[in-house]
Amino acid sequence: MTILDLLKKACKTKGVPEKYAERIEKASKVTQAEDVESAVDAFKENILPAIQEAETSATAEYEKKHGLKDGKPVKDPEPKKDPEPVKVDGLSPEITKLIEAQNKQIEDLKGLVQSSVKSVASAEKTAAAKRLLAEKKLPEGWLNRIQAESETSIEDQVKTLHEEYVSIQQGVINEAVESGKYTPGFQQPKERSEEEWTKLMNEDSKTGNPGVVDLGIK
């Protein structure tokens, strides 16, 4: 089953017209099955309302201009004769105005689509950063140090943070060795939980000057 087929299936499940499945695929650039649901959700929440509103507005404007209701002519009890409209380039002023209004709506929709694509991309990068931080066992609070819009890849940013994390840990051990509280090869420091290391790392990153840390060596 192709991504487009999965998108159509998800659209049907989530109440989104299947005709938009191809547009969702192009807008979100989804390539993996696990991303289909979130792509449809993003489209339904951010783009579909604007499209429906634009379609409703265009239809209402057209029917108002041409005396229609639900696509049928509305009977005027006292029909009035309007002057013959002056045509410009073969089109009446009413049609020209309607086309201009529709063009503006299309431009607005393009802006919404671009904004939605940007939001989806940012969310995907944030999710990837969170996963990489967990893999490297880095503090979850460091997620706010990842810049999704940066030209530097998420992988390289996490790599830099991991190097900083390791450096801080090594600095703690070196400080303990210099103070005589820890002798390599003689006695290992006590094991620390991830929560304890996280607290220690966050404190060190704020001060920029780690002090003597109790490693639990008697």
ROFILO-755747 format. One record per residue (C-alpha): x, y, z. Coordinates in steps of 0.05 Angstrom, whole numbers, plus 5000, padded with zeros to 4 digits. Example, Ala and Ser with C-alpha at 12.3 -4.5 7.8 and 13.67 -1.06 7.14 Angstrom:
ROFILO-755747
kelo X 5246 | Y 4910 | Z 5156 .
kelo X 5273 | Y 4979 | Z 5143 .
end
This chain:
ROFILO-755747
kelo X 5000 | Y 5000 | Z 5000 .
kelo X 5028 | Y 5067 | Z 4979 .
kelo X 5034 | Y 5129 | Z 5023 .
kelo X 4977 | Y 5161 | Z 4982 .
kelo X 4933 | Y 5101 | Z 4996 .
kelo X 4949 | Y 5106 | Z 5070 .
kelo X 4933 | Y 5180 | Z 5069 .
kelo X 4866 | Y 5167 | Z 5035 .
kelo X 4850 | Y 5115 | Z 5088 .
kelo X 4869 | Y 5163 | Z 5144 .
kelo X 4829 | Y 5219 | Z 5113 .
kelo X 4767 | Y 5175 | Z 5111 .
kelo X 4778 | Y 5155 | Z 5184 .
kelo X 4788 | Y 5227 | Z 5207 .
kelo X 4732 | Y 5258 | Z 5167 .
kelo X 4776 | Y 5293 | Z 5116 .
kelo X 4753 | Y 5290 | Z 5043 .
kelo X 4796 | Y 5239 | Z 5006 .
kelo X 4806 | Y 5288 | Z 4949 .
kelo X 4856 | Y 5324 | Z 4993 .
kelo X 4901 | Y 5263 | Z 5004 .
kelo X 4947 | Y 5281 | Z 4946 .
kelo X 4952 | Y 5353 | Z 4970 .
kelo X 4970 | Y 5329 | Z 5040 .
kelo X 5025 | Y 5284 | Z 5011 .
kelo X 5055 | Y 5342 | Z 4972 .
kelo X 5048 | Y 5393 | Z 5028 .
kelo X 5076 | Y 5351 | Z 5085 .
kelo X 5125 | Y 5311 | Z 5043 .
kelo X 5108 | Y 5250 | Z 5085 .
kelo X 5147 | Y 5188 | Z 5064 .
kelo X 5137 | Y 5140 | Z 5123 .
kelo X 5074 | Y 5104 | Z 5144 .
kelo X 5082 | Y 5123 | Z 5216 .
kelo X 5078 | Y 5197 | Z 5197 .
kelo X 5013 | Y 5191 | Z 5159 .
kelo X 4966 | Y 5202 | Z 5218 .
kelo X 5002 | Y 5264 | Z 5243 .
kelo X 5004 | Y 5293 | Z 5172 .
kelo X 4929 | Y 5286 | Z 5164 .
kelo X 4917 | Y 5314 | Z 5233 .
kelo X 4960 | Y 5375 | Z 5218 .
kelo X 4924 | Y 5387 | Z 5152 .
kelo X 4855 | Y 5379 | Z 5184 .
kelo X 4872 | Y 5427 | Z 5240 .
kelo X 4913 | Y 5481 | Z 5203 .
kelo X 4895 | Y 5480 | Z 5129 .
kelo X 4827 | Y 5448 | Z 5117 .
kelo X 4787 | Y 5501 | Z 5156 .
kelo X 4818 | Y 5556 | Z 5113 .
kelo X 4803 | Y 5519 | Z 5049 .
kelo X 4731 | Y 5507 | Z 5069 .
kelo X 4723 | Y 5579 | Z 5090 .
kelo X 4752 | Y 5604 | Z 5024 .
kelo X 4706 | Y 5558 | Z 4985 .
kelo X 4645 | Y 5580 | Z 5025 .
kelo X 4662 | Y 5653 | Z 5017 .
kelo X 4674 | Y 5646 | Z 4942 .
kelo X 4608 | Y 5609 | Z 4932 .
kelo X 4569 | Y 5659 | Z 4974 .
kelo X 4600 | Y 5718 | Z 4936 .
kelo X 4585 | Y 5686 | Z 4869 .
kelo X 4513 | Y 5670 | Z 4887 .
kelo X 4502 | Y 5740 | Z 4915 .
kelo X 4529 | Y 5772 | Z 4851 .
kelo X 4487 | Y 5728 | Z 4806 .
kelo X 4424 | Y 5722 | Z 4847 .
kelo X 4431 | Y 5649 | Z 4863 .
kelo X 4414 | Y 5607 | Z 4924 .
kelo X 4442 | Y 5537 | Z 4930 .
kelo X 4460 | Y 5541 | Z 4857 .
kelo X 4389 | Y 5560 | Z 4835 .
kelo X 4363 | Y 5628 | Z 4811 .
kelo X 4326 | Y 5669 | Z 4864 .
kelo X 4260 | Y 5697 | Z 4840 .
kelo X 4257 | Y 5773 | Z 4848 .
kelo X 4186 | Y 5796 | Z 4860 .
kelo X 4203 | Y 5863 | Z 4829 .
kelo X 4257 | Y 5850 | Z 4777 .
kelo X 4296 | Y 5911 | Z 4759 .
kelo X 4332 | Y 5923 | Z 4694 .
kelo X 4405 | Y 5935 | Z 4705 .
kelo X 4446 | Y 5975 | Z 4655 .
kelo X 4487 | Y 5934 | Z 4607 .
kelo X 4554 | Y 5921 | Z 4642 .
kelo X 4616 | Y 5946 | Z 4609 .
kelo X 4662 | Y 5888 | Z 4591 .
kelo X 4737 | Y 5892 | Z 4601 .
kelo X 4780 | Y 5845 | Z 4560 .
kelo X 4718 | Y 5804 | Z 4545 .
kelo X 4697 | Y 5797 | Z 4619 .
kelo X 4644 | Y 5834 | Z 4657 .
kelo X 4665 | Y 5875 | Z 4718 .
kelo X 4630 | Y 5826 | Z 4764 .
kelo X 4668 | Y 5766 | Z 4737 .
kelo X 4734 | Y 5805 | Z 4738 .
kelo X 4723 | Y 5824 | Z 4811 .
kelo X 4705 | Y 5753 | Z 4829 .
kelo X 4768 | Y 5727 | Z 4796 .
kelo X 4811 | Y 5778 | Z 4833 .
kelo X 4779 | Y 5757 | Z 4899 .
kelo X 4792 | Y 5684 | Z 4884 .
kelo X 4864 | Y 5698 | Z 4866 .
kelo X 4873 | Y 5733 | Z 4933 .
kelo X 4843 | Y 5674 | Z 4969 .
kelo X 4890 | Y 5627 | Z 4932 .
kelo X 4950 | Y 5669 | Z 4954 .
kelo X 4924 | Y 5668 | Z 5026 .
kelo X 4917 | Y 5593 | Z 5022 .
kelo X 4988 | Y 5587 | Z 4996 .
kelo X 5012 | Y 5625 | Z 5056 .
kelo X 4974 | Y 5579 | Z 5103 .
kelo X 5002 | Y 5517 | Z 5068 .
kelo X 5073 | Y 5543 | Z 5073 .
kelo X 5062 | Y 5559 | Z 5147 .
kelo X 5033 | Y 5490 | Z 5159 .
kelo X 5091 | Y 5456 | Z 5123 .
kelo X 5139 | Y 5496 | Z 5165 .
kelo X 5102 | Y 5477 | Z 5229 .
kelo X 5102 | Y 5403 | Z 5210 .
kelo X 5177 | Y 5405 | Z 5194 .
kelo X 5192 | Y 5439 | Z 5260 .
kelo X 5151 | Y 5388 | Z 5299 .
kelo X 5187 | Y 5331 | Z 5264 .
kelo X 5255 | Y 5360 | Z 5281 .
kelo X 5234 | Y 5370 | Z 5354 .
kelo X 5211 | Y 5298 | Z 5358 .
kelo X 5277 | Y 5274 | Z 5327 .
kelo X 5317 | Y 5317 | Z 5376 .
kelo X 5278 | Y 5288 | Z 5435 .
kelo X 5292 | Y 5217 | Z 5411 .
kelo X 5366 | Y 5230 | Z 5401 .
kelo X 5373 | Y 5263 | Z 5470 .
kelo X 5341 | Y 5201 | Z 5501 .
kelo X 5388 | Y 5155 | Z 5462 .
kelo X 5449 | Y 5194 | Z 5487 .
kelo X 5419 | Y 5196 | Z 5558 .
kelo X 5422 | Y 5272 | Z 5559 .
kelo X 5378 | Y 5314 | Z 5605 .
kelo X 5308 | Y 5321 | Z 5576 .
kelo X 5310 | Y 5394 | Z 5596 .
kelo X 5364 | Y 5406 | Z 5545 .
kelo X 5312 | Y 5400 | Z 5489 .
kelo X 5302 | Y 5475 | Z 5492 .
kelo X 5375 | Y 5483 | Z 5471 .
kelo X 5360 | Y 5451 | Z 5404 .
kelo X 5345 | Y 5502 | Z 5349 .
kelo X 5298 | Y 5470 | Z 5299 .
kelo X 5306 | Y 5528 | Z 5249 .
kelo X 5383 | Y 5526 | Z 5251 .
kelo X 5422 | Y 5506 | Z 5189 .
kelo X 5461 | Y 5458 | Z 5234 .
kelo X 5429 | Y 5389 | Z 5232 .
kelo X 5393 | Y 5362 | Z 5293 .
kelo X 5444 | Y 5305 | Z 5295 .
kelo X 5503 | Y 5353 | Z 5298 .
kelo X 5470 | Y 5396 | Z 5352 .
kelo X 5457 | Y 5334 | Z 5395 .
kelo X 5528 | Y 5311 | Z 5383 .
kelo X 5555 | Y 5378 | Z 5409 .
kelo X 5510 | Y 5373 | Z 5471 .
kelo X 5534 | Y 5302 | Z 5484 .
kelo X 5606 | Y 5324 | Z 5481 .
kelo X 5590 | Y 5379 | Z 5530 .
kelo X 5555 | Y 5329 | Z 5576 .
kelo X 5615 | Y 5282 | Z 5575 .
kelo X 5662 | Y 5340 | Z 5587 .
kelo X 5623 | Y 5361 | Z 5648 .
kelo X 5624 | Y 5290 | Z 5676 .
kelo X 5699 | Y 5285 | Z 5665 .
kelo X 5709 | Y 5353 | Z 5698 .
kelo X 5673 | Y 5328 | Z 5760 .
kelo X 5718 | Y 5267 | Z 5764 .
kelo X 5782 | Y 5308 | Z 5751 .
kelo X 5762 | Y 5357 | Z 5806 .
kelo X 5751 | Y 5299 | Z 5854 .
kelo X 5819 | Y 5268 | Z 5836 .
kelo X 5855 | Y 5335 | Z 5847 .
kelo X 5822 | Y 5344 | Z 5915 .
kelo X 5842 | Y 5274 | Z 5937 .
kelo X 5771 | Y 5249 | Z 5943 .
kelo X 5779 | Y 5200 | Z 5887 .
kelo X 5839 | Y 5158 | Z 5865 .
kelo X 5831 | Y 5123 | Z 5797 .
kelo X 5844 | Y 5049 | Z 5801 .
kelo X 5835 | Y 5048 | Z 5877 .
kelo X 5762 | Y 5059 | Z 5888 .
kelo X 5706 | Y 5075 | Z 5839 .
kelo X 5657 | Y 5131 | Z 5853 .
kelo X 5586 | Y 5112 | Z 5873 .
kelo X 5536 | Y 5101 | Z 5817 .
kelo X 5490 | Y 5160 | Z 5805 .
kelo X 5420 | Y 5157 | Z 5779 .
kelo X 5401 | Y 5192 | Z 5715 .
kelo X 5362 | Y 5242 | Z 5756 .
kelo X 5423 | Y 5258 | Z 5799 .
kelo X 5467 | Y 5267 | Z 5738 .
kelo X 5415 | Y 5311 | Z 5705 .
kelo X 5411 | Y 5356 | Z 5766 .
kelo X 5487 | Y 5360 | Z 5769 .
kelo X 5494 | Y 5375 | Z 5694 .
kelo X 5441 | Y 5430 | Z 5697 .
kelo X 5474 | Y 5464 | Z 5756 .
kelo X 5542 | Y 5461 | Z 5723 .
kelo X 5517 | Y 5489 | Z 5657 .
kelo X 5488 | Y 5549 | Z 5694 .
kelo X 5551 | Y 5565 | Z 5734 .
kelo X 5603 | Y 5548 | Z 5681 .
kelo X 5651 | Y 5534 | Z 5738 .
kelo X 5642 | Y 5464 | Z 5770 .
kelo X 5666 | Y 5458 | Z 5841 .
kelo X 5685 | Y 5398 | Z 5884 .
kelo X 5630 | Y 5346 | Z 5879 .
kelo X 5618 | Y 5290 | Z 5929 .
kelo X 5625 | Y 5225 | Z 5889 .
kelo X 5607 | Y 5183 | Z 5950 .
kelo X 5678 | Y 5158 | Z 5964 .
kelo X 5695 | Y 5147 | Z 6037 .
end
